[in-house]
Amino acid sequence: MNKTVVINIVGLTHRLIGEHTPFIKSFLDKGKGSVVKPVLPAVTCSSQSTYLTGKWPTEHGIVGNGWFFKDELEVKFWRQGNPLVQSPKIWDELKVINPEFTCANMFWWYNMYSTVDFSATPRPNYLADGRKIPDIYTYPAELRDKLQAKLGTFPLFKFWGPKTSIASSRWIAEATLEMDKENNPTLTFVYLPHLDYNIQRHGLNFDIIQKDLREIDAVVKDLVEYYEQKSANIVLLSEYGITDVSNPIHINRYLRKKGYLGIRIERGLELLDAGASEAFAVADHQIAHIYAKESTDFEKLHEYLKTIPGVEKVIPKNELEAHHLNHERAGDFVLVADNDSWFTYYFWEDDAVAPDYARMVDIHKKPGYDPVEMFTDPADKLVVLKVIWKLLKKKLGFRTVMDVIPLKAELVKGSHGRIPEDKEDWPILVTNNVGNLPKLELLATEVYDVLKNHVIQ
């Protein structure tokens, strides 16, 4: 079997490769590249699971970054247990082919309790006093201590939130090299999320994102040069392309206006009560799943959804098979935004009664994806001092919350999830093993065999 590394450069497209990514461009020029028609929804968890199983969401069940767990009547995002992916993974097949095959998964999603041989994934410690301490979960367990002793604590707050930076992707890359030097797995998956941040913040504004492109180019260079010395097959892969948007769709507010939404009041603040709602939306970038009770007038709801500005497609359950999304976890309707729009999870109509988590980085409590977590309020000139004061109080042992996230969805200038019309905005696969890339355009499900053949041929 051939030593292979798959470097997942989130958000990388042909549109981004050029003067600001000289190393990646040279790798493409010397090798061979394909565009990948993204899976719907073109979001992290669905894309990765499709690549790793070779199956559509219909079979592997990952219909988004989160969904409505019908047995618990709760919306949950960013779960981590690998058994949620309901199809065998590429490493399972390769282990059958050759029992000596080993695999490492460095920060791809659903990375806990999988059958890989080496893994690392973000896993904060949530203490009883409310503090969130950066940490990771690894297999084997001692890998965590080895990595953090060598590299320092994983920079969780630079992995997501207003302080995101190249530091998290560089840490993951360095951790991958340390893991490889000791364990030498046959196949390694690496996750580099850096481009995801500022392109969602600022869109395809090259005056701003050129710095991010140069930063990720340098990290990729370090990884590639290391694996070239190992004579490895090297694949650069991305999950989706991010495009410009300017129109946030507050889909749950539309449903609320028509009386579909269930709302609870706790301590004077509003909470979305999914289990009590006649119909509600789980917003996930440019895709939204609409879940409705059996007693709902589905025809009436369907007609209403089609009237909402910014909604390009309303896909009812009986048409989901054509989009490879007919799974029990999917909504009764799936909405696709137009190319200038994206869906928020916002359900309150007055910011004064927004839930406490709305102004915090809290990916597990929010009933939908919230890219505004990458911002602080640009109109608040004292926000830096407020953050410093809150951090100081935490260090002194006082209970406080980091409620510094604005409720301004219009700040977001880039999104993904739909399938872009222009292939320049599709994800890509680039390899130094040109014989194992059969065509210049791949379906997302075909990435599986391309990666498998890099290992076995």
Protein Blocks (a to p, Z undefined) as FASTA:
>chain_A
ZZddddddehiafklgcjklmmlmmmmmmmccddddddddddfklmmmmmmnopafklno
pabjbdcdfklopacehiabfklpccdcfklmmmmmpmkbccddehiahiehiabfbdcd
ddddddfkopacdddddddfklmmmmmmmnopadfklmgcjkbcfklmmmmmmmmmmmmm
mnopabdcdddfklmmmmmmnopafklmmmmmmmmmmmmmmmmmmmmmnopacddddfbd
cdddfbdcdfklmmmmnopaccddeehiacddfklpfbdcddehjaccddddfklcfklm
mmmmmmpghiabdcdfklmmmnopacfkbcfbdcdddfkbccdfbfbfbfklgcfklmpc
cfklpgcdcfklmpccfklmklmmmmmmmmmmmmnopacdddfbccbfklpcbdchiacf
blklpccdddfblklmfbfbdcfklmmmmmmmmmmZZ
